[in-house]
Amino acid sequence: MTVYVYDFAQGNKDQKDLLGGKGANLAEMTNLGLPVPPGFTISTDACRAYLAAGTEPSELAEQVSARLSALEETMGRRLGDAADPLLVSVRSGAKFSMPGMMETVLNIGLNDESVHGLARLSGDERFALDSYRRLLAMFGSTVLHIDSEHFSRALDAAKSARGTTADLDLDADDLRALVETFKQIIRDQAGREFPQDAREQLDLSVRAVFNSWNTDRARLYRRRERIPEDLGTAVNVQTMVFGNFGMDSGSGVAFTRDPASGNQGVYGDYLQNAQGEDVVAGIRNTVSLADFEKLDKTSYDDLIAIMAQLERHYRDMCDIEFTVERGKLWMLQTRVGKRTPGAAFRISRHMRDEGLIEADEQLSRVTGSQLASLMFPRFDASADKVLLATGMNASPGAAVGKVVFDSPTAVAWVERGEDVILVRKETNPSDLAGMVVAQGILTSRGGKTSHAAVVARGMGRTCVCGAEALDVDVEAKVVKVRGGGELREGDVISIDGATGEVFAGAVPVSPSDVVRYFEGEDVDADVVLAVDEVMTHADSRRRMKVRANADTAEDAARARRFGAEGIGLCRTEHMFLGDRRELVEHLIVAEDSAGQEAALDALLPLQRADFAGILEAMDGLPVTIRLIDPPLHEFLPDYTELSVKVALAEAAGGADPHDVRLLDHVRRLHEQNPMLGLRGVRLGIQIPGLFVMQARAILEAAADRIEAGGTPLPEIMVPLVASVRELDVVKRDILAVAEEVQAARGVEIDVKVGTMIELPRAAFLADRIAASAEFFSFGTNDLTQMAWGFSRDDVEAAFFSKYFEHGIFDVSPFESLDQRGVGGMVEMGTQKGRATKPDLKVGVCGEHGGDPASIHFFETVGLDYVSCSPFRVPVARLEAARAVLGTDA
């Protein structure tokens, strides 16, 4: 019989696959002897079985009953007992933290009878009724899918009738009436009574947590965080402890270090007379842990001691949820805490300095995406600013955008090209879509542990929370600023997640300290010191080289400053645009070979100058130059527009002969699907003089560089090869030019001729092609299009959203490599090519070369290098090293 249910004492922190992150850590704390309310975990196996079959496994009910009986015996109370009720919480807990994405139900076991028993035992009728109304609201929204606004409006009405804005001002009579109102809402909205049977409450809540794995917000979050769809969630059933027992009780969230800055110390929020959901939801502003010490010194001291113990045990910054019940501290959860990118680098450096971790683990603790976030601009300190408010610096960054008040508006405005700031009183999981697309998030309530702060930090999104000077009216779509003034939807604001400041209008930005460091400036900043330490170790550990995709001398020089070890892709087609486009026109419309040669002769010195600058910037490093790849029609006027122009001119008395001749060529060259037509190597065979001119320009630029004392290492790449014979034809012409240039200039040029593998046929016949090629470079952009049979430009907006919705894609195959399909061809092509030529140099030059997950795959395949845009070079350097360590991307 499959075991689906485990007591907390049966697990440990390494069983996240089975028990989920929360369950595994509850088990670890239990075994450490910490004050954890007893309970049990229903495994992820049960969730997966439920989702597959649509019903719970047959053994589950009996196993839950057995564990529940053991829990009741331990606690000396029975679930839902009228006289002495055991109350439990039901919480989700997936392997990877998904804050606020799935469901929680508290106070299960309360009903019309047991609420009186709880009141008698506690000696506090108000507390018992408050707990019951919380269960009704949570159960109604989570299990019965009633819009939570129904309960919120009823609560607001009760407070309004009492003449207050605070929940704590409601007395027992108010709450008794509210309980009846909530029960009526359930009848009206769900068409059923609230279940009075405690076991039914438990079973329905467990099922609701299972179902919450596939809610829209959970799936959106998983796509963004690249969490696999098939993991499922565990369910934790835990004895309730109450932070809403009175002013000697409360709930809080704490971090062993500042999750925003990485500074050492104790950080967190505490809320008196409140349950944990109140803290996370941000419905009341919290107090700091320093204030908590003044309120309850004993519990504070116990908390600090436990936090120190947990950080030493986990050797990482820990995120802790706790409750104080009548002066007794209880630990509800711990996990390795989410942190901002800057904090991740600082914490890893500090912990290495403290001897908690070694250099390799320091490297594994930070990611390429975190490094990329640190390279974004920040606000210019010298710019004039109009300060509107200051809140909590929840997640750093400099964000500028138009104010929007809800997720649908945020998504719609971003789709039309606007930058937006999502402004809310407090966020909740339904706001996730807007949080994903917004430049930043601003709330008037909540602290560093609120939903907005935790989710924003996890996404690397700029966030300011708890800006109390702002009165946000979501329905009216207006923000009133204390002291005067207001903001309306569409007004531009700037938020600084590092300081918590909110400014009117668009504040200018300046380069980040990390970018200045990569540019070679001397920057004295903690985060830069941490980045330098990590990058130095990364460069010593990685196996793969990192090159850049660069088409100009300026881009090449920047890439080299950023640590690039050569150029993996120089696109020459970009060199034929602008003023040079007319010369390409002359080449295409030339009536004879003399006309073609004249056009090529005019292009040659321009191309030579292009390559001279790039070879100088990358002197001593390999430079892979791709011969012209796109179809010729891209350098010609639009067929329809030119046809109209000629027709109108002829109707008016006569068209320009050049236009008429040009139209004839455009018509002749027009293709229904040019991406599969006359381009790449086919173009070089059709118009051999074009590739010959480019090869001559490259080789003459290399000769000039040698004469100037340099060491050019050009690599000429022939695109779109599907047959070794195609490559042979073009290679023969290139080598003939090489011999001619070397003889004429009296120099020996170290030049290699290879090909881009971007067609499935080339991957299948890589062993044949390797006989002629001196290197392979996988063009994964085109290889992805060819493998899937669709054009990136056409399909991403057309139907990818449906593919994400149905789980066909977890992430766009153009963003992160399709490892099974396209990756399989990369692996096969590499193996076949090296079977023919064991020392064959193999790299990748598609944009996947800068994607962390793809880089880890390329390491397993054994590629020699990856190539990416200059800005992503540091990211690739870091991830190439982490891939060697076997760390997850």
N, C-alpha and C positions, 0 to 999 in steps of 0.2 A: 504494500500500500504506500502510495506517495505521501510523504509528510509535507503538509502545507502550513502548519502553525508551529511557532517556536516561542518558548518562554524567553524573556529578555536574557536570562542567565545562560542560555544555550548558545548564544552567538558571540561574534567579535567584530571589530572594525574592518576586517578584511573580507567580510561576507556581504559586501554591498550588492553584488549580482543577485544574491538570494533574498537578502533582508532589506534591500534598499539602503540608501545612505543614512536615513534617520534611524531605522531599526538596528543597523549594524553599530551605530554610535551609541544608541541607548544601551545595547548589549555591552559595549566596551565600558561605558560609565558604570553600569551595574557591576561588572566584574572588577572594576577598580574600587568598589566599595563606596561610591558617591551616592548622595541621597536622590535616588531616581524613583518616582512613583512606579510601583510594580505594574507589569502588563505583559502583553505578548504581541508577536508580529505574524501577520498572515503574509506569506511569501509572494514574491513576484511570479513564481510558478503558478500560483492560484490565479493571479490576475491574467496571465497569458492564457491559461486554460479557459477562464471565463470569457475572455474576449474572442477566443477561437470558437467556442461552442455556443456562446450566448446565454449560458447558464453556469452556476457554480459547479465545481467538481462534486461528485456525489459524496466524497469523504469529508468535504470541508465542514459541513454543519456539525458532524459528530466531533471533529477535532477542535472546533471552536468551543463546543460545549464542554469538552474535557478541560481545556485551558481556562475557560471562564470559571468552571467549578473550582479549579485549583486557585485561581485568583480570589474568588469569594472566600475560600477557606483561609487564605493568607490574610485577607483584610478583615475577616470576621463579619462580613456583610454580604447581602445578596443583591444582585442587580435589580434595581427598581423596587426593592422591598418597601412596603408602605411605612413601616416603622423606622427602619434603619437602612436607607438605600445606599447601595454601592453605585456610584456614578462613574462613567468612563468617557474618555474622548476617543474619537476615531479620526486618525490623521493619515494622509498619504505620505509616501516616502520612496521616491524613485532612486535608482542608483546614482544619478546625477541630480544635483540640486536644481529644482525648478520653482523658485520662490513665487508663491501666490498663484501658481498655474493650476493646481489641482485642489481637491476639496478637504475640508476639515469640519467636523461636527463635535461640539462640546456638550457636556452635561447630559449625555445619554443615560437614561434610567429615570429621569424625572417624568412624572405624570400628575394627574389631578390628585392622586392619593399621596405619592411619595414626596411631593412638594411640601406637604404638611409635616411629614416625618423629618425632612431636612430642616424645616423651620424649628421644630422642637429640639432637635439635636444641636443645632447651631445657636439656638436662642436668638435668632435674628430672622424674623419673617421677611423683612425687606430683602435680605440677601437671597433667601430661597426663591422668592418671586422674581427677583432680578435674574437668577440663574435659569429659571423656567422660561422667561420671555426670551432669553438668549438662545436656548435650545429651539424654541418654536421658530424663531427667525432663521436660524442656521439650517434647521431641518427643512423648513419650508422652501428656502431658496436653493439649498444644495441637493436635497433628495427629491423634493416635489417640483423643482424647477419653476418656482414662483419668483417673479421679478422682485428683487430685494427692495426696490423703491417703495413697494406697498408697505413693507415693515418700517422703512425709514420715515415715510410720511406720517405713519401712525405714531411713531416715537416723537417726531417733531411736533405733532399736534398735542400730544400729552405734555410735552415740555412747555409749549406755548400756553396751554390752559393753566399750567402751574405758574406761568410768568417767569420762566427761566430758560437758559440755553444749555444747562449742564445736566447730564444724566443723573448725577449724584443727588440732585435736588428733588428727584421724584421719590415720594414716600411709598410705603407698602400699599396704601389704597390706590395710588396712581398705578403702581406696577400690577396690582391685581386686576384692575380694569384693562390694562394693556395686554395682559395675558389673554383675557377673553377676546379682546380685539384681534390679537394675532391668531387665535384659534378660528375666529370667524373669517379672517382673510384666507386661511388654509381651506376652509369649507368652500368659500366662494371661488377661489382661484384654482384649487386642485380637485374640487368635487368630491372630497372625502374628509373624514375626521382625522385629526392628528392621532397617530397610533398610541394607545395607552399601554400596550404591551411592550415592556422594555426590550425583550429579545427581538421583537419585530423592528423596533427603532434601530437596534444594533445591526441586524442583518441588512436592512434597507440602506443604512449609512455605509456599510462596507461595500455594497453593490454600487452606491453612488461614487465612491472613491475609485473603484474599478472603472466605471464609465467615464470618469473625469480624465482618464488617460487620453481619451480621444476627443476631448472638446476642441473647438477651433483654436482657443487661445493656447492650449497645451501643445497642439500640433504646430502652431506658428512659432512658439518658443523653441520647440525642438528643431525646427528647420533652421532657425536663426543660429542656435547654438550647436547645430550638427549633432544632435543626440539621436541615436538610432530609434526607429519607430517601434521596434519589436521587443523592447526591454520590459515594458509593463511597470507597474508600481506595486510596492508592498503596502500593507495597511497596518498601522500601529494602533492597538487598542490598549489604552493606558488609564490607570486609576486617576480620577480627577483630583487635582489640588486647586484651591481657590484663591485667586488673587483679589477677588471682589468681596472678601469677608468683612472688610472694614478698612479703616485707615492704618491698621497695623499689618495690612496685607497689600499685595500689589504684584505686578508682573513687569518683566524687563527683558531687554536684549543687550548683550554686551560683547565686546571684542577684546581680545588680549593685546591688540595693537590697533592703531587708527586705520580703518580700512580705506580711508580716503587719502591719507598722506603716507602711511607706513611708519609714522613716528611711534616710538615705544611709549608705553603707558596703558592705561585702562580707559576704554571708551564705551559708551553705551547710553541707553535710555531706560528710565524707570517711570512707571505710572502707578500711583497709589490707588488702591481699591479698584483694580481693573483686571480683566482677564487678558491673556496674551494677544488675542486678536485685536484688542483695542490699541495696543502698542503698534502692531504692524500696520493696521489700517490707518493710523494717523488721525483718528477722529478727535483725539484730544492731544494737545501738545504735552510732551513728556518733560521730565526733569533729568539732569545729568546724574551720572553715578556719584559725582562729588556731593550732590544734594541728597542722594540716596544714603550716603554715609551719615549725614546729619539726621536723617529720618530713622534709620535702623542700623546702628553701628555694628551690632552682633552679626546680623545677616550680611552686611557689607563685608566684614572681615572674613566670614566664611566663603563668600563669593570670590574674593580676591585670592584666597588660598587655593580654591578649586581651579580657578582660571590659570594660575601659575602651574599647578599640577598638570592640567590638560595640555598647556602649551609645551611643557617639557615632554609629555608623553607622545603627543602627535608631532613634535618638532616643527610646528607651523602655527601661524596665527589661527586662533579658534574663534568661532562665532557661537555664542551661547544664549539659549533661551532659559529663563528661570522664573519661578514664582515664589513669592513669600506668602505663606498662609499662617496668619496669626503669629508672626515672628519666627516661623520655621522656613528655612531655605530648601527649595526643591529644584533639581536640575531636570529640565524637560527636553533638552536637546543640545547637542554640540556637533559641530562639523568644521572642517577646514573652511574658513570664511572667504567669501568673495571679496575682492579688493580691486581698487583702481589699478590701472597699468603702472602709474608711478609708485604706488604702494607696493606692488608686486616686486619691482626691482629693488626698492629700498629694503623691504623686509628680507629678501633673499640675501642681500649684502650684509645686513645686520646679523642675520642668523649664522652666516658663514663666519663673520668676525667673532661671534659668541661661541663658536665651536659646535653649534647644534647640527650643522650640515656641512658637507664637503663641497668642493668646487663643482663636481658633476651634478650633484643634487641642486645646487644653486642654479645651474643652467637649466635643469629640468623644471624648476619652479616658475619660470617665466616663458612667455610665448611670443611668437612673431606678431600675432595680432595685437598684443599688448605693446610691443615695441612700435608698431605702426601708429597706434593711438598717440604715443608720446611724440610723434613726429608732426602732429597737426599743429597749426598756428595757435597763438595765444593772443590775448588783447594787448595792444600797444600801451605800455604804462604811461607814455608821454601824451597820449591823446586826451582831448577834452571829453569829459563824460558827465552825464546827468544821472545821478543816483536816484533810483525810485525806492528801493528797499534792499534789505539785507536779510538773507535767510541762512540755512545750514549749507555749508559747502559739501554736498552729498557725493558728488562725482565730478572730478575736475574736467576742464576743457573750456574753450571759448566758443559759444554758440550764438549765432545771430539769425533771427528769422521773424516771420509774421506771427502774431498771436492767433492761436486757434484754441477752441475750448472742448473739442471732442475728437475722438479717433476717426470717425468717417470723414470729417472735414479735413483733418490732417492728411489722411491718405489721398483724398481727392486733390487737395492743393499741391501736394508733392508730385502727384502724377502729371500735373500741368506745369511743373517746373519751378514751383515756389519752395523756398526754405521756410520751415515753420518751427515755432516753439509751442509745445503742448502745455497749456496752462489749466490747472485743475485745483480744486480745494485739496483733494488727495486723490491719488490714483488707485485703481483696483485692477484685477486681472483682465477685465473687459477692455481696458485702455491699451492693451499690449500692442495692437496694430498701429495705433498712433505713436506710441513710444518708439517703435522700431523705425518709423520713417522720419520722425522729428529730429531736428538738429539738437534740441535740448528739451528738458522737462522742468517745469516750474510749478511748485505747489505752495499753497498758503498755510498748509498744516503738515504735521509730521516731522520726524527727525531723521537722523542718519540710518535708522533701522526701519523706516517706513517702507511700504511696498515700492514707492517711486524710487527711493534711494537704492534699495537692494537690487532691483531689476536693472536700473540704469547703470550701476557699477558693473553688473554682470555683462551688460552689453557694451560697455565702454562709452556710454552716452552721457553727455554733460547734464548735470542735474543740480538744481537748487531747491531745497525743501524748507517748509516752515517759515516762509516769508510773511510774517504776521501783519506787516503793514499793508498787505494787499488783501482786499475783500473781493473774492472771486464769486461772481454770479454767473454760473454756467448757463442757466436758462436765458438770461437777458444778454449773454455774451458781452459782459463788461467787467472790468476790474477797477474798483475804486481804490485810489492810493491814499493812504492815511496822510493827512497834511495837505490834501488837495490834488486834483487831477484825476484822470481816469484813462484806461486803455480799452480800446474796442477791437473786435476781431479785425485782423488785417494790419493793425499797428505793428511797427517793427520795434523789437526790443533786443537787448543783448544780455546774456547771462554768463557769469563767470563761476564755473563750478569749483574753482580752487579757493575763491574767497567768499562765495555765497552772495555776491553782489548782483543786483539787477539794474540795468541801465536803460534809459529811453533811447530809441534810435539804434543805428548801426555803429558800433564802435570798431575802429580799424584794428586789424590784427597784425602781429609780427611773427617772425619765424620762432619755432620752439627752440629751447636750449639744446635739445637732442639733435635737431637738424644742424644747428650751428656747430655742435661738436663733430658731427660727421663731415661738415664742410671744412673742418680743420681749425676752427677757432678754439681759443683757450677759454673754456667755460667752467667757472667754479660753482657747481651746483650739485647737491646731494644725488639727485637722480642721474646726472651725467656721470658721476663717479661710479654709480652702480651699473649703469649701462656699459661703461668702458670696461669694468671688471668682467662683466658677463661676456661681452663681445671678444675680449682678449682670449678668454678661455674657450669660447666657441670656435674661434679661428684655429686654435690648437687641436681641437677635437674632431672637427669635421673632415670627411674624406672627399666629398664632392667639391669641385670648384664652383664659384658663382660668377657668372658673366652678366652683362647687361644688354638689353635691347636698346640700341641708340643709333640714330640716323644723322646726327650732327656732331660737330666737334665739341660744341658746348655740352650736349647731353653726355658725350663720351667722357669729357673731363669731369663732370659732376659724378658720373657713375664710378670713375676711378677714385675720386675722393671718398665716395661712400663704400669703397672696398671691393669694387668689381675687379675681377682678374682677367679681363678681356671683354670682348663683345661677342655675344652669341648670335646676334641678328642685327645686321644693318640693312634696312629696307631701302633699296635704291629707287623704288618707284616714287618715293616722296621727293626725290631730287629732280623729278621731271615736271613738277607742277609750277604754278606761278608764271613768271615770264618765260620759262623754258617750255611751257606747254606748246607754244607756237612752233618751236623747233621740232617737236614730236609730230605736230600736224604736217610740217613740211616733209618729214620722213615718210609719213603715211601716204600723202597725196603725190609723192614724187612719181613722175612718169617713167623714169628709167633709173638705171643703177647710178648714173652720174648725179642725179638729183638726190638719191638716197645718201650717197657718199658725202655730198655737200652738207646735208643735214647732220650726218654723223660727225663730220669734221667740226661742225660748230658746237656740237654737244661735248666732244672729247675734252677740251680744256676745262670746261665747267665741271665735268665729272671728276677729272683729275684733281682739281682744287678741293672738291668735296672729300675725296679719299685722303688727300694729303693731310688735311686738318684732323681727320679721325685717326689716321695712323700715328700722327704726332702725339695726340692726346693719349693714345694707348701704346706708346712705344715700348717694345719689349714684351708685349702681351698679345695673344692671338686676337685677330679681328675677322669674324666671319661675315662676309659680304654676300648677301643674296642678290643674284642677278634679277633683273626686272621680272616681276611676277604677274601683275594684273593684266587683264585683257586690254588691247589697245583702245577699245572704245571709251575707256575711262579717261583718255586724254583728248577725246573729241567732243564736240558740242552734242547736246541731247538731240536724238534723231527727230523727235516730234517737233521740238522748238525750231530746229534748223529747217525742217520741211515747211513749217508755217512761214518762216522768214522768207524762204525762196519763193513760195507760192504767192505771198503778198507782193514781193518785189516784181515778180513776173507780171502779176495783174496790173501793177502800176506802171509798167513800161519796160521792165528788164531787170534781171537779177545780176548780181556781181558774179563774174565767171569763176572766181575763187570759191564762192559759196556753192555754186552749182557743182563744181568739181569735188568740193569737200562733201557735199550731200551724197554724191555718187559713192564715195568711199565709205561714208558712214553707213549708207544703206547696205553696201557689200559686206561690211564688217559687223553689222548688227547681228546679235545672237539672242536667241530666246532665253538661254541660260548661260550667260558669259562665264560664270564661275566654273562651268564644266566645258568651256570652249577653248578658244585660241589664247592661251596664256602660258606662263611658265616656260618649261623646256620646249613646248610646242612652238611658242613664239620665237625662241632662239633658233629653232630649226627652220622655221618659215622665213625669218628675216635674220640670217646668220650675222650680218654686219652689226646688228644691235648688240648682241652678246660679245662679239669681238671688240667693239668699241669700248664696252664696259670693262672687259678684261684688260685691254690696253691701258685704260685710265687707271685701273687699280695697280697694274704692274709698273707703270711709269711713275705713279705717286710713290710706290715702294722704292723704286730706284732713286728718286729724289731724296727720300728719307735716308737711305743708306749713304748717299753722298754727303748728307748733312751730319753724319755720324750716328744715326739712329739704328734701331733694330726692328724693322717692321716685320710682322708675322701675319701676312694676309692669308685668309682661307676663302676661296671662291666657292660659293654654294649654288648649285643648280637646282631650281625649284620644280616641284610637281613631276618628278621623275616616276614613271611607272614601269619602265623597262631599262635594263642595263644598256641596251643598244642606244636608247635616247641619250643616256649619259655619255656613252662612248663618242657619239657624234659631236656633242658640244665640247667634251673634254679635249678631243683632238684639236679643235680650233683654239681652245684656251692655251694648251701646251705649245702650240705653234707660235702664238703671240708671245708667250713667255720666253721661248728660245730667241725670238727676234729682238725683244726688248733687252734681254740680258746681253746678247751679242753687241747690240748697238751701244749700250751704256757701260759695258765692261764690268758688270756686277753680277753676283749670284744671289738670286732672290729665293728665300725660303717660303715657297707658296704651296698650298695644298688645294686640291680640288675634291669636293665632296658633294653631297646632295641632301636635300631636305626630304625626310620620309613623312609624307602627308597624305598618301593614298593607301588604302588597304592593300592593293596589289603590291605596292612597294614593300610593305611589311611582310607579306607572304613570300616575296621573292628577294628578301634582303640578303640571303646568302649569295645570290647571283650578282646583285648590285654592288655588294661589298668587294667583289673582285676588281671593280673599277674605281670605287669611291675610296678616298683616303679618310673620310669621316662621315658620320651620320649626324643629322640634327633633326629631331622629331618636331614637326610643326603640328602641335596638338590642337590648335584652333581649327585648321582645315581637316585634320584627321577626325576630329569630333564631328564636324559637319558631314564628312563622307561616311563615317561609321553609322551615324543616326539617320542619315538621309534627309537632313533639313538644314536650311540656311539660318544662321544666327540672327541676321538682320530681320528676317521675316517672322520667326517663330516665338521669340522671347515674349513679345507683347501679345502675340496671337493666342497661344494656348498653353504656355508654361504654367500659368496660374492653375489651370485645371489639372495639370500633371502633378503639381504640388498637392493640390486638394485630394487627389486620389492616391497619393503616396507613390506615384511612379518615379518621381524625383524627390529626394530629400534636399538636394541642392542642385543648382543649374550645372549641367555638364560642361558649360563654358567657363564657369567660375572655379569649380574643383573637378579634377579629372575623373571621368567614368573609369574606375580602376578595372572593373571586370571586362568591359568591352574595349574601349580605347586603350586602357592600360594593358590589356592582354596583347594587343597588337604591338605596343611599345616593347613589352617584354619579349615577345616572339621575334620582333625585328632585331632587337639587340642580340639575342642568343644566336639567331641565324647569321647575322652579320659577323659576329665574332667567331662563329664556327669556321667561316672562310678566312677571316683575318683577325687572329686573336688579339692583336694590339689596336684594333679599330677604336678610334676615339668616338664616343657617342654622347650626345647631349640633347637637351630639349630647349626649344626657343619659343614655344607658345606661352601665353600669359599664365598657364598653369605652373610655369617655372617659378612664380612668386607666391603660389598658394601653399600654405603650410601642409595641408593633408596630402597634396600632390607631391610635394618635395619628399615627404616620408616614403611615399610609394617609389619614387625614383631612386631613393637610396637602396631600397630592397632589390630593385632591378639591377643596380650596379652601374648606373649612368656615371659618366665622368664629370659632367657639369650640368647645372641648370642656368637658364638665362631669363631675365625678367626686366621690367622697367627700372630705370635708375633708382627711383624712390623706394622700390621694394628690395633692392640689393641687401641692405642690412637685415631685413626680415628673412631673406633666403639664407644668408650667412648663419643666422641664429638657428633657423629650423633645420638646416643641413646638419648642424652639430647635434641638435636634439634628436634627430633621426638616428644618428649613430648610437646614441644612448638607448634607443628603443622607447623613448618617451612618446606618449600620445600627442598628436598634433593639436 
